[in-house]
């Protein structure tokens, strides 16, 4: 999927509903070919998880991934694109 039209982006994810983690991981697994790296931090004091996912893909693919994750119950996702 990577080519001259691909973009590097960072998807920031906040998970407030632990019941959505399995679905989120399944979505990320489906997009594994465009994921550069992933870091997750449990914030136990607030009972949330903070996750960053670096991707390299065409903008529509990145948007679809971020949108699918953001539609999960108790999950927020925002994307920052490189120039």
N, C-alpha and C positions, 0 to 999 in steps of 0.2 A: 504493500500500500504506500510505501514511502517513495516519493519522487520529487521532481523539482517544484511541484505545487504543494508539497506538504509543508506544514507549519509546526513549530514547536510550541507547546502550550503547557500550562500548569493548571490542573483542576484541583481546587481546594474543596474538601468535603468535610462537613460536620455531621456526625451521626448521633442523634439523640434517642433513637428507638433501636435498642439492640435486636429486636425481632426482624429488622430490615437488613442486618449484616449479611445473612446468607444470600439474599437476593442480590445485594450490592456486589458481593464477591463473585457471583455467577456472571453478572454483567461485565465486571472487570476481566474475568477469565475469557469471555467471548471476544474482548478487545485486546487480548494479550499481545498480538502481533504489532500493535502500535504503541504499547506502553514501554517507555524507556526505563522507568523506575517508580517505586512507590514507597512511601514512608507513612506509618501510622503511629499515632501517639494516643494512648488512653489517658484521659484526664479524669482520674477517679474522683477527685473532689467535686466535680460537676456532673459526673456520671455520663460523660460524652466521649466520643472519639474524634480526633482531628487527623485527617488523612490528606496527604498530597500525592497526586499522581502526575508524573511528567509523561507527556505523549508527543509523538511525532507522526502526524497524519494530515490528510487534507481537512480543511476547515469544516466541511459538512460531517465528516466522521467524528471529529472532536465534539462538535455541537450535539450530535446524536448521542454520544457517550455521556456527556455532561447532562443532557436532558433526561435520559433514562434514569440516571442516578438521582437527579433532583426530583423526579416524580415519585420516588419511594417514600413511604410514610416515615416521617421523622428524620428525613435526610435533606440537607441543603448542599448545593453544589454551585460553585462559581468558577469561571474559567478566565485565565489571563493568557493572551496570545503574544508571541514574539512578533517583532516587526517584519 
